[in-house]
Each structure stands twice: as C-alpha cells, then as structure tokens.
C-alpha cells in the first residue's frame, strides 16, 4: 500500500470514528427516554456477563429477532432468530453462532423448554443466560428487534444484498429467491430470515439464512461508510428506534465494533442436533458438545479456527 493510500484509509477511519462520536453524543440529547415511547428495538447489557468469561478484546452480542405481534412486547415474546456474535475489536474478526429457536434446553428457573421461550419468561437477560449456558460463552449485550424494527433498519441503509444458497419461491417476492445474490428490501429480508419450510434441514437452514442476512447488512454498511451522511442516517435510525440502558460511551464502543468487522473475516456456524417431539411439539435436541466446541474455539479471539465442528 502506498503512503497516499495509507493516509487516505486512515483519514476515512478517523472520519468514521468522529462521525460515530458526534452522532451518538447528539442522540443522547435529542432521543426521548424509553418511558415515553414504544421502541421497535432494544439493547441491554447482559448482567450475567459481569464476570467476563472471555477476552476483553472480544465483545459478544446476542442478536434476537422477536416474533411479537402488534401490541405485544418485543422483549417478552418468543425469539424467532437467535444469533450469538463475537466481535474482535483488535483484528476485525467475528463469528456468528446460530441457535435454532426450537432447541430443547434448560431455562434457569423455568425447567426444560424451547430456548426461544426464555425471552417470553424473563426477557433479554434470561435469553442471554440460556444461550450462554448452551454455548458456554455468555453475551455482554443483548440486542432485540421486532418485525417493524428490522424492516426499518434494513430500509434505512438502502436494503441488503443477500447471497442465497437456495432457490425458492415466496408470495412477497413474485420472482422468487435465486441461488446467488438477491437485492432485498426490509420486508423481503425479514421473510428470507424467517422462512424454513422450503429447506431440507428446516430450522438449521433458517438459522444459516439469518447469518446470510447479517452478512448482507454488514456488506451494505461497509459499502456505504464513505458516502456523506450514510453513517449519520444509519446510526440515528437505529438509536431513535431503540430502547437501551447503555451510556453513549458504550453505544459508541459497540458502533465502532460493528464498523470494524471485515466481511471476509465474518464466519458463521449453526448449532446442530436431532429432531424429535415433546408433548406433540417438534423440537431440536441440540448437540451440546458441538455448541461448546464452537464457543470454546471463538471465545477469546472471535475466530473459528477449527471450523463448525470446533475439532
């Protein structure tokens, strides 16, 4: 890399950092408190991680998609999407660990249930505890969004291009989804992340599709970071539509972490398992050993050196 190119790259990085700081500082002044608004997204610190069971170079965020319907609380409904993501603040590496929503696990204080019920029983922090107990890595933060919040955030960045591993049809997209890149608006991206019936592996393929959507969002954000006003619009859109107990300094740190992730360094795995029934309901009996291997592999550096098996 030439000196001029290097200086240009550094200048862009500095600009992003300054923009994030200014926007978040302004947001702290102008965004109304949670008590006077009903936000379609939530970001909370997971107190179960207070002891920190991983390197401080890595931030672990549990991303949840809530299946709350109109009038229901997004943080006290069942989770539809569950992605535990570790981001290395130093290297730009990141790992997504997908957990099928029907995984049959122990939920602290509530016995054995589908893991997505933890959000209904105890909100984001209990959900973080249940996922952390399965994977062996507890999140630092839990981000929850409902259908409206997800659509709004995707539309705010101009939609996403999602690379699909499958070709399938759906009423919301008459031309269907093709193998390879698909340009999707917020509603189409939400459907892509939720659908499972067309796929041979059902819940497991749906979880992998959710990771493909997350890759598409990262690609869209990184592609627009140098566009004047893009970062400002994106950050303001997220924070204005979010209830949070975090200080602006923490929001700034997380925004920095998100923009530091390199797309080529974003890896993903899905916790596998067997399919069965409990009381007539279809469930996934997760491979706990595999889940722990993945967690142990990525815990301290956000990298999956052993692949999805963690071996």
N, C-alpha and C positions, 0 to 999 in steps of 0.2 A: 504494500500500500504506500502511495506517495505521501509526502509531507502534507501537500494541499488537501489530498483526500482524507487523510487522518484528521487534519484540523477541521475539515467540513463535518466529518462524523461527530467529532467532539462537540462542535457548535450545535449540531442538531440534538445531541443528548442533553446538553445544558439547557437548550430551549425547552425541551420536554419537561425537564425537572422543574424549571422556573414556572412554566405554564401550570403544571400539576399543583405546585405550591400555591400559586395565586388563586387558581380556581377553587381549591379546597378551602383556602382561607376565606374567600368571598362567600362560599356556600355556607360556611359556619355562621355567617351573619344574616344571610337572606332566607335560608330554608326554614320553614316553620317547624316547631318541635313536633314529635310524634303524637303528642297528646291532642293536637288539633287537626290531625289529618289521618287518613287511612291509606297507607302506602302499599303499593303492589310488590314491594321487595323488602327484605330485612337482612341486616348484617349485625351479628353479635359476636362478642368474644366468648369462646367456649371455656368456661372456668375450669372444666375438668383437665385442661392442659396447663394449668398454672404451674405444675412442677416441671414442665418441659421435658418430654421423653425423647427429644431428638435435637440435632444440632441447631444452634441459633442462626446458622446460615440459611436454613430452610424454613419457610412458612408453610404450614399445612392448612388448607381451606377446604371445608366440606361444602360443596355446591349442591343445593337441593332444589328440585322442581316440585312445587306443591300442587296437588290436584284439587285445591279448594275451588269450589263453585262460587258464583256471585253471591255475596252476602256472608260467605264463610271466611274464617281467618286463615291466611296462608300459613301461619306458624302453628296452627292447631288442627291441621287436616293431615291426611296421609301423604307421604312423599311419593312422587311419581318418578323422579330421577334422582340418583344418588351417586355423586362423583367426588371422591376424596382426592384432592390435588395438592401435591407438594411442589413448591417453587424454590429453587436455589437462588438466593439473592445475589450471590457472587458470580455464578457461572452462566446463568440463564437457562439451566436445565430445569425440566419439570416433568412430573409423572402424574397421570390420572389413573385412579383405581376405581373402576366401576363396580358397584354392588347392586345386583338385581333386587328390585323392590320387594319381591316375594320371598326373599331369603328368610328361612325359619331359624330364629336366633333367640337367645335370652335377652329380654329387655329389662334392665335393672328396675326392680320394684313392681314389675307387671308380668312376670313369668315369661313363658315362651310364646312368641307371636311372630308374624311377619315383620321384618325390620322396619318397613315403612310406617308401621303403626306407632313407632316411638315418637314421631313428630306429633301425632294426634294426642298421645298420652302426656307428653311432657315438653313439647316444643323443641326448638333447635338444639338446645344444650343436651337434652336427653337423647336426641337423634345422634349428636356427635359422640356421646358416650357409647351408644350401641354400636355404631360403625367402628369407633376406636377399639372397642373390645374384640370385634371380629378381626380387624386387620392388624391390630397390635400397635397402631400409631394413632394417637388422639389429635384431633384438629385444634389449631389455635383459634380459628374463627369458623363461623357457620353462616353462609350466605343462602338465603331462601328467596325464591321468586315464584309468583303465581303465573297463570297464563297471560294476564294483561301485562304484568311487569316484563316478562320475557319478550313478548311481541314488541313492546315499546322500545326496549333496549336494542333489539336487533334492528328495528326500523330506524332508530336514531343514528346508527352507524352506516346506514345505506343498504341494509340487507347483508346476507352472507353467501359465499360460495362454498357449498358442501360437496366433498368428493364421496360419492356413494359406492359401496361395494356391491350393491344390488340394483336391479331394475324392477320397479313395481309401480302399480297404479294407485291413485287415491283421488277421491272426489274434489279435494281442494286444489288439485293441480291436474287439470284435464290431460296435459301432455305426459303426465307421469314423471317418475324419477328414473333417470338413466344411470348406468354404470359410468362413473367418472364425475366431472364437475357439474353441479347444478346450482344456478343462482336462485336463491330463495328469499322471500320477504319474511317478516317476523312470524306471520301465521303459518306459512308453509314450513319454516324451520321448526316451529313448535310441533307440528304434526309429524314431521320427519323424526323428531326425537322421541315421540310418544308411541308410534305405531309398532306393533310386534307380530301381528297375525300372519303377514306375508312371509315371515322368515322361519327357516327350518329350526333355528335354535331359540326362537321366541325371545324370552327375557334377556338372554345373553347377547343376542344380536342387537336388541333395542339399546342395551347399555353401551355397546360399541358404537352404535349410531349417535348416541348422545355425545360421545367423545369426538366423533367426526364433526358434529355441530360446533363443539367447543374449539376445535382446530380452525374451523371456518371463521368463527368470531375473532380468534386471535389473529388470523391472517388478514382479516378486514381491518382490524385496529392497527396492526403494524403497517399495513399498506397505506393508511391514511394519516399516520402520525405527523408527517411533514406538511400536510395540507393545512393552510392557515384556517384556524377556527375549529378544526376537526376534534382535537383533543378537548378543547373548551366545551364544545357541544356535547361530546360523549360523557365527560365527567359530570357535567351539570345534569344531564339527563338521568344518569344513574343515581346520583346523590339526591336529586329533587324527588325521586320516586322511591326513596328508601328510608325505612326506619332503622336507626342504628344507635348503639350505646357507645360507639367509638369516638375518641377525640379526633380532631382534624389531623393531628400528627400521625395517628395510626392509619387513618384513611389515606394520607399522603404516602406512608410506607407501603401500603397494600397496592395503591395505584402505581407506584414505582415498580413494585414486584411484578405486577401484571404486564407492564410495558417492557420489562426486561427479558421476558421469556422469548427465546428464539424458537420459531416454528419447527425448525429441523431438529430441535432438542426436546420437543414435546412428545413424550411417549405415553402409551396407554395400555392398560390391561384390564380385564374383567374377571372378577372372582367367579369361578365356575362351580359346578355342583350337580347333584342329581335332582330329577324332577319326581315329585310324589304328591300325595294328598294327605291332608289333615282335616278331619271333620268335614270331608267332602269338598274342601277347597284346595286348589292347586298351589303347591309351594315349591320352593327351591331349598334343598338341603345343601348349604354352601360347603365347599371344600375348605375347611378352616386351615388346614396345613398349608394349602396353596396361598390363601389370603395372608397368612402370617409370613410366608416366604417373600411374597411381593412387598409387604410392609417393611420387613427387615432389610430388604435389598435397597429400597428407596428412602428409608428413614432419614439418613443423615446427609445425603447429597442430592436427593431428587432425581436420581438416575436408576434405571433398571438394567444393571449390568448383566444380570442372569436371565433376562427375558421374562416372559409372563409366568413361567414355572418357578422362577426365582432360584433355580438349581445351580 
